Amino acid sequence: MAYDKGDIKEYVRQHYGERARQVGLLSVVAIDESACCADGMCATGMDDSLVAFSNLYVQSELDDLPVAAVAASAGCGNPTALAELKVGERVLDLGSGGGIDCFLAARQVGPQGNVIGLDMTIDMLSLARRNAEALGVSNVEFIEGYIEYIPVSNASVDVVISNCVMCLSPDKNAVTSESFRVLSPGGRLHLSDMMALGHMPEEIRDDPQKWASCVSGAEERDVYLDRLTEAGFVNISITEEGKLRSQEDGLPDMISVKVVAYKPA
C-alpha cells in the first residue's frame, strides 16, 4: 500500500513536536565551551536517533545561543555556512525548528535584514520564540505553516535556506515550486539535505518512522536535480558533505549534501 502524504506529514509533526517538548525541559541558557558536542545531545540525554550528523557547527557560531536552540537542531548540515549571506538580505528558513539557523542568519544579515522561520510544529515554534526572546533579537520572526504552501508573498525573499527538511516532505514538488515562487529574481536556494545512493525500497517509503528519521524521503541525485530544474532553478550544484552507511539490508547508503540553486534574474 502506497504511503498517505497526510499521514506521513502528521507523523513527522508529532515526532518533532515531541523533540521540542523534550528540549523545552532545558533551561534556556547560553551554551559554553564545556558542552561535549556541538549538537547538544550529550548534554540533554535526548534520543540521538533524531540527529543525522553531529558537530555541524563550530563553537564560535554557537556562542551566546540558547542551549535549547542548539539541542533542538536535528539537521544534517549548516546551510548558513556557505550561503554568503549579505547585510540587509531577506532570508526564509524552511522547517526552522528551534531557530538555530535563523539566529545564525540573523547575525549575518544584520538589523537591516530580516529572517523568517517557517515551521508546522506548534511546540517548535513556541520553543523558537522563547529562544528569540532570550536572545533579544529583533530581526527574526517565526510563523506557522507548511513548506508545501509557504505563507509568504511572491518574490519577497532573497535567500531560502533549509536544514534536513526537504527530505521530510512527502510532496517535494510543491516545496520546490513554492521556494522558487517566494524568491526574488536572482535569489538563491541553500539546502542541507539527505540523498540516497540507490533505490529506496517501497516498504521503506511506507514507513512513517523512517520518514521522520530522514531516511524514507531521501531521493537519488538525478531525481533531485530534475525537480529543481523543472521548477525553474539554474546554476544548480550538489556537494557531498558526509556519508552514512546503511546498517540494514536492502537500504541504500545515504549522504548529506549541500544544494545550491538560483532563480534567474
Sequence and secondary structure as in RCSB ss.txt:
>XXXX:A:sequence
MAYDKGDIKEYVRQHYGERARQVGLLSVVAIDESACCADGMCATGMDDSLVAFSNLYVQSELDDLPVAAVAASAG
CGNPTALAELKVGERVLDLGSGGGIDCFLAARQVGPQGNVIGLDMTIDMLSLARRNAEALGVSNVEFIEGYIEYI
PVSNASVDVVISNCVMCLSPDKNAVTSESFRVLSPGGRLHLSDMMALGHMPEEIRDDPQKWASCVSGAEERDVYL
DRLTEAGFVNISITEEGKLRSQEDGLPDMISVKVVAYKPA
>XXXX:A:secstr
    HHHHHHHHHHHHHHHHHHHTTS   B  TT SSTT HHHHT  GGG S S  S HHHHTT BHHHHHT   
SS TTTSS   TT EEEEET TTSHHHHHHHHHHTTTSEEEEEES HHHHHHHHHHHHHHT SSEEEEE BTTB 
 S TT EEEEEEES GGG S HHHHHHHHHHHEEEEEEEEEEEEEESS   HHHHT HHHHHTTSTT B HHHHH
HHHHHHT EEEEEEEEEEE   STT   EEEEEEEEE   
